[in-house]
Amino acid sequence: MTSANGSIAHQAEQISNKVGVPILTLASDSATTETNIPWIFRMGPSDADQARAFAEGIYQERRFQRVLLVVQADHDGRAGGDEFEKAARRMAAPQPARLAVASGEADWEGVTAQIRSHQPEAVVLWTDAQTVAGLLPKMRSANASVPIYLCRKAALGAAPSSSVSSAPDSRNAPGIWSIYSRSGERMSAREDFDRRYSAKFGIRPAAAAEEIYDAVRAIAAALRGSGPNRARLRDQLASGAIFPEGVFPVAFDPAGNARGDYIVLAVATGSAQALPF
């Protein structure tokens, strides 16, 4: 398994293709699964999935015109930012202004001043969690009424607010938003996992904990079907079979992409205040 870092996922992809070992990654870059014989399987929404959901909420539902896209100056930030701009173009929406933030940035006051100068109606942060940890408190202090959308990598350490649904009236409220799996019929499994996780660690599980748990459960279920054979394990994961043992059912298409149902939800205030992750 690999983290949400896209560069690490691409290195793992090269290794797995050479030695023939299946890898599950939390990275959202869909390029990791663009191989004819996939050995790498991507958990959670892709950059394109997130960009489409954010663009629909921002441009179609809330009719915002002035949107600022803040991207990390690295591979993941550029790839995700490009997908959001493509999604905006497909909707014939005004192109978002784009601001790049260096990895390891320390002048959060300066970055916040640049953001404020754009007078955005909404801000999309396609960065890592460390950048969000430094930037978000300054942004909320400067203007608490502007909705902020966090990409999956930025919000992997946060939990969705259980009190906020996807209803149109709640989605029109200012706040901090991100992408999560739709609960649906797996609510009881999630509640059970939340309860056990909270009892052990004293906090609610974040999105990363849920995805890692689901990945481990999917691997275990696939192994029961394939036996200890790397190629058969890969084929079992790529078969389209649904592995229902986790918090949410996990299924991959033949290319290794997770077939998920994703929704924009508010990030719980407590988890947002708990940054860094």
N, C-alpha and C positions, 0 to 999 in steps of 0.2 A: 504494500500500500504506500502511496505517496501523499504529501500534503497538498495544499491548494496552490502552491507555487508552480506556475506554468513552466518555468525553465527547468526545474527539477523533474517535472513530469515528462518533458521532452527527452531529457537525459535517460530517464527510466525506460522510455519507449524504445530508444536505441538499444539499450541493454537487453530488454525483453525480447526484441525481435531477433537478436543475435543468439541468445541462449534459450529462448523458448519457455519463458516463465510468465504466466498471466499476472497482470498488475491492475489493481483498482486504484484510481486516483480521484482526489477531490478537486483537481484543477478544472476550471470551467472552459478552457481553450479547446474548442471542438477540433482543432487541427491535430490533437493528440490521437484521434481515432480515425484519421483519414489514411488508412492503410488497407491493402487488399486482404491481408490475413491478420486480423487484429489480435494483438496480445495484450492491449491495454484497454481497460474499461473505465469509463468516466461516470462517476457518481454525481447526481444533482444536475441542475440546469446548466446548459452551455451559455457562453456569452450571448449568442444569438437569442436564446430563450429569454434571458434576462432583459436584453435590450428591447425585444418585442413587447414584453409585459410592461416595462417602464414606459415605453413610448405610447402604448395604448392608454395607460393611466394618465400620463402627462398631457398628451396632445389631443386624444380623442375624448376622454372622460372629463378632464379638468380644463381643457381648452387653453392651456398656457402657451404663450408666445415667446417669452424671454426665458430661455433655459440655459443654464451654465453647466457645462460638463467639465469636471475636475478629474484629471487622469494622473496616475502615477507615471513618472518618466521611466518606465521599464516595459518589458515585453507584455506582461499581463494588462497594464494600464492602456497601452497603445491598442492591443487587440480588442479589448472590451470597448474602449472609446470608439474605435472604428465601427464596431457592430451597432452601437447606439446611433451613430450618425447615419448609418445605412437604414436603420429602422425609421428614423425621422424622415429621410428622403422618400422611403416607400409610402409614407403617409402624407407626402407633400406638405410637411410641416416646416416651419422656419428652422434652419440649421442652428444647433446650439452653439453658443460661444464656447471655446475650448481653452482651458488653462492647465498647463502641465506643472506638476509638483515633483521636485526631486526626491528620490529616496533618501531618507535621513534628514529631511528638511527640519529646521529648528525655528525659523522665523515665522511662527504661526500668526503673529499679529500682522506681519506684512502680507502673508497669503490671504488672510481674512479681509484686509483692506482691498486687495485686488478683487476678491469675490464681491465685496460690497459695491465696488465701482461699477460692476456690470448691472446692478439693480435687478437681479434675477427674480423671476416668479417661482422658480424651482431650481434645485441644485442636484445634480447626479454626481456621486463620488465613486469613481472607478479606481480605487486605491487599495492598499493593504490596510490591515487593522491598526498598525502602528501610526500611520498617517491620520486615520480617523480619530485615534486617541488624542493626538495633538491638536487636530484642527476642529473637531466637532464642538468642544466646549467654547472655543472662541466664536465659532459661527453662531451658536445658540445664544451666546451672550450679546452678540451684535444684532441679531434679528431672530427672534424665536418663532416668527410667523411664516417663514419660508419653508415649504416641505423639502426634505432632504431624502434622496433615494440612495441607498447603499448597495453596491454590488455584492454578490455572494461572498467574495473573498474578504471584503471589508466587514461583513456582518457575521462571519462564521462563529465568532465568539459570543454573539448576542442571541437572545431567545425572542420568539414572536410574542406579542401581547395576547394573552388568552381572552382578553375582554374586547378585542377589536376584530370584527368580522370583515368580510369582503363586501359588505353592503355599500351601495353608492354613497349614502349619507356619511358613513364613517370614513370612506376613502377621500372625501372632500375636505377632511380636517387637516390642519397643518400637523406636522410631526415628522418622525423618522421612519422610513419604509424600506423593506427589503423583500427578497423572494424566498418563499418557503413552499414545501410540499403541501398539497391540499390534504386536510385531515380526513374528512369523509368517514368511511366505515372503519378506519383504523384508529379512531379516537381512543378506544379502550386500551389498545396496545400502547399508544403513546402515553396515556395517563399512567399505565403501569410502569413504563420505563422512567417517566418523570419522577414517580414516587420512589422507586428504588434508587435512582441516581441522586435525588435530593437527600435521601436518608444517608447515603454513603459520603457525599461531598458537601452537603449543606447549601447547595445552590441548584437552581433549575438547569437542566442540560441545555447547552447551546446547540445551534444547528450543526456544528462540526461534530459534536458528540453523537448526535442522532445519525449522521451520515456514516461515521466510523463504525458505529454499532451495526447499522444496516449492512455495511460492506462486509464486516466479519461474519455476520449471520448468512449473507448470500454466499460467501466463499464456502462456509461449512455445509450449507445445503447443496451446493453444486458438487462438492467433494463426495457427499453421500451418493450422488447419482453417477459420478464419473469414476470414482476410485482414485488411487494415487498415481494418476497419469496426467502429465502436464498438458498434452494436446487434447485429451478428452475433457479435461477440466475447462480448458479454453472453449471447446466446442459446446460444453454444457452451459457456460455463461452466455455464449453468443446464440444460443438456441431460441431465445425469445421466451424461455420458461419464466414464470413468475415465481420469485422466492418470497413467500409471504411471512417469513419468520421474524422480520425486523419490526421497527416502529412503523415503517411504511413499506408496502410491497415493493420489491426491487425487480426490474426486468430490463434487459438490454436488447437493443436491436442487433442485427448481424455485424454492424460496424463497431459495436462497443459503446454506443450512446445509451444512457439511461432513458427509458421511456417513462417520463414522469408527468404529473399534472401539477403545475406550479401556479402560485397565486401571490399577489403583492399583499403583504400584511405589515401592520405597524410593529416596530421594534419596541419591546417592553421598556418603559422608562428606566426601570431599575437596571436592566442589562446595559442600556446605553450609558447610564451614569457610571457603570462599572468598568468602562474602558480604561486602560488597554485590556485586551482579551488575554 
